[in-house]
């Protein structure tokens, strides 16, 4: 854990910024000897937000599972994905055929 006084961000902003980016972790700032603020670079913040969102989603899935919700097996997911890909491919072929027919009629 990196701790600096609040004076350090006022007097050495670039140093604190570089420290956050280099260590990829927050810097804790104190005021009158007590922890007061936490600062971090944007990349670290975004990464932590994504991690929190993923954890929330996993907890929601786990809660659903505990409440009796039935999920899909790996085989079922693979079959659904294959069907979706085939459907999309077929739609693309159909659109290409329609476009070609329009040009043929011109």
KOLMIKOL-125319 format. One line per 4 residues: number of its first residue (from 1); their letters; for each residue y, z, x of N, C-alpha, C. Coordinates in pm, whole numbers, plus 50000, padded with zeros to 5 digits. Atoms other than C-alpha are relative to their C-alpha. Example, Ala and Ser with C-alpha at 12.3 -4.5 7.8 and 13.67 -1.06 7.14 Angstrom:
KOLMIKOL-125319
1) as) 49881/50000/50089/49550/50780/51230/50120/50000/50090; 49881/49994/49918/49894/50714/51367/50109/50073/49923
***
This chain:
KOLMIKOL-125319
1) xxxx) 49883/50000/50086/50000/50000/50000/50123/50000/50090; 49877/50012/49923/50336/49893/50142/50113/50068/49923; 49891/49924/50064/50623/50132/50068/50126/49986/50085; 49870/50009/49934/50989/50079/50153/50103/50070/49912
5) xxxx) 49892/49937/50077/51310/50249/50050/50077/49891/49927; 49921/50097/50077/51534/50082/49794/50111/49940/50086; 49898/50054/49909/51792/50042/50071/49949/49877/50073; 50054/50111/49922/51559/49804/50250/50009/49867/49926
9) xxxx) 49988/50126/50072/51566/49546/49973/50147/49957/49993; 49856/50031/50003/51944/49566/49956/50045/49945/50135; 49955/50036/49865/51986/49538/50333/49915/49892/50066; 50094/50092/49934/51681/49326/50424/49917/49922/49900
13) xxxx) 50072/50073/50106/51594/49110/50124/49898/49903/50059; 50090/50102/49944/51445/48830/50336/49876/50063/50064; 50113/49931/49938/51226/49075/50527/49900/50047/49894; 50087/49954/50109/51087/49224/50202/49932/49879/49935
17) xxxx) 50057/50121/50058/51036/48875/50059/49887/49946/50088; 50102/50048/49907/50848/48763/50370/49878/50092/50002; 50109/49902/50001/50641/49083/50364/49911/49981/49878; 50076/50024/50123/50538/49018/50004/49915/49873/50012
21) xxxx) 50071/50128/49989/50444/48657/50077/49889/50006/50104; 50098/49992/49891/50262/48734/50401/49877/50082/49958; 50109/49909/50034/50053/49022/50264/49937/49971/49863; 50051/50036/50133/50007/48875/49913/49968/50124/49916
25) xxxx) 50014/49878/50080/50048/49220/49762/50138/50057/49972; 49869/49945/50034/50329/49415/49599/50053/50097/50105; 49932/49901/49916/50581/49624/49789/50060/50103/49905; 49950/49891/50083/50662/49962/49637/50131/50050/50060
29) xxxx) 49869/49954/49954/51024/50071/49658/50027/50141/49948; 49969/49863/50038/51140/50430/49656/50150/50017/49981; 49860/49961/50021/51462/50582/49532/50002/50152/50009; 49993/49855/49975/51549/50928/49658/49861/50059/50028
33) xxxx) 50132/49952/49959/51196/50957/49799/49892/49988/49894; 50097/50016/50109/51024/50882/49467/49974/49852/49976; 50031/50138/50033/50842/50561/49378/50081/49959/49878; 49909/50042/50107/51076/50360/49158/49970/49859/49950
37) xxxx) 50022/50139/50037/51004/49984/49162/49887/49937/50080; 50101/50080/49930/50740/49732/49258/50050/49857/50001; 49961/50140/49990/50827/49385/49385/49886/49921/50062; 50103/50088/49942/50600/49091/49464/50049/49858/49993
41) xxxx) 49962/50141/50004/50627/48722/49535/49941/49935/49876; 50037/50067/50124/50586/48475/49251/49852/49958/49999; 50141/50042/49993/50247/48343/49369/49906/50117/49970; 50082/49881/50023/50099/48693/49375/50009/50044/49854
45) xxxx) 49980/49964/50140/50248/48769/49033/49918/49909/49909; 50074/50096/50082/50102/48450/48881/49849/50020/50012; 50144/49976/49979/49760/48520/49035/49955/50125/49924; 50035/49876/50072/49758/48874/48893/50003/49980/49849
49) xxxx) 49994/50029/50144/49864/48748/48551/49876/49924/49954; 50121/50077/50033/49576/48497/48551/49877/50091/49999; 50112/49907/49994/49334/48771/48655/49998/50091/49878; 49992/49914/50118/49455/48997/48375/49958/49925/49874
53) xxxx) 50036/50080/50117/49423/48718/48119/49849/49977/49996; 50145/50021/49994/49069/48641/48236/49924/50128/49963; 50064/49873/50033/48974/49009/48216/50008/50028/49850; 49984/49980/50145/49113/49029/47862/49904/49910/49922
57) xxxx) 50091/50093/50067/48914/48721/47761/49855/50046/50014; 50136/49952/49978/48596/48860/47916/49970/50124/49916; 50018/49880/50083/48646/49193/47740/49984/49962/49852; 50010/50045/50140/48697/49012/47407/49862/49941/49973
61) xxxx) 50133/50059/50016/48375/48816/47458/49895/50110/49999; 50096/49889/49994/48188/49132/47552/50004/50082/49872; 49985/49927/50127/48327/49309/47244/49930/49924/49887; 50067/50082/50102/48213/49020/47023/49848/50009/50014
65) xxxx) 50144/49994/49975/47871/49031/47185/49943/50135/49952; 50045/49868/50043/47842/49405/47123/50001/50014/49848; 49991/49998/50146/47941/49346/46759/49904/49903/49933; 50104/50085/50058/47650/49107/46714/50028/49851/50001
69) xxxx) 49970/50144/49994/47819/48773/46777/49897/49932/50091; 50101/50073/49924/47565/48519/46897/50070/49890/50080; 49942/50102/49915/47664/48300/47189/49908/49882/50015; 50081/50117/49973/47513/47985/47331/49927/50017/50132
73) xxxx) 50074/50000/49874/47247/47945/47595/50059/49893/50090; 49953/50101/49906/47315/47738/47905/49956/49862/49954; 50053/50128/50048/47096/47462/47761/50082/49949/49881; 49921/50039/50118/47290/47462/47432/50140/49952/50042
77) xxxx) 49868/50040/49952/47622/47444/47616/49992/49863/50066; 50018/50130/49933/47494/47157/47832/49982/49888/49899; 50020/50102/50103/47378/46968/47522/50130/49968/49927; 49872/50020/50068/47714/47020/47348/50097/49922/50089
81) xxxx) 49912/50071/49908/47901/46903/47657/49958/49853/50013; 50050/50136/49989/47680/46596/47692/50038/49919/49876; 49965/50068/50124/47738/46508/47327/50150/49970/49995; 49855/50020/49999/48116/46553/47365/50038/49887/50095
85) xxxx) 49972/50106/49903/48118/46329/47672/49958/49865/49944; 50047/50125/50059/47912/46063/47495/50093/49954/49889; 49909/50033/50109/48139/46077/47191/50131/49944/50054; 49875/50045/49939/48449/46042/47408/49982/49863/50063
89) xxxx) 50028/50129/49937/48292/45756/47604/49988/49891/49895; 50016/50098/50107/48194/45579/47282/50134/49966/49935; 49868/50023/50058/48546/45622/47143/50084/49911/50093; 49926/50082/49904/48694/45474/47461/49952/49855/49994
93) xxxx) 50056/50135/50009/48458/45174/47438/50048/49933/49872; 49954/50055/50128/48550/45125/47072/50147/49960/50008; 49858/50032/49986/48923/45137/47153/50020/49877/50088; 49989/50118/49914/48874/44885/47433/49962/49875/49923
97) xxxx) 50042/50114/50081/48688/44655/47193/50109/49960/49901; 49893/50027/50098/48967/44687/46933/50118/49932/50069; 49889/50059/49926/49235/44612/47193/49967/49857/50040; 50041/50134/49958/49041/44312/47321/50003/49902/49883
101) xxxx) 50000/50085/50118/49000/44173/46969/50141/49964/49959; 49861/50028/50033/49375/44203/46910/50053/49889/50090; 49952/50101/49907/49444/43999/47222/49931/49866/49976; 50073/50124/50028/49176/43746/47128/50062/49926/49882
105) xx) 49941/50062/50121/49353/43687/46795/50140/49946/50023; 49861/50044/49975/49690/43619/46955/50003/49856/50046
***
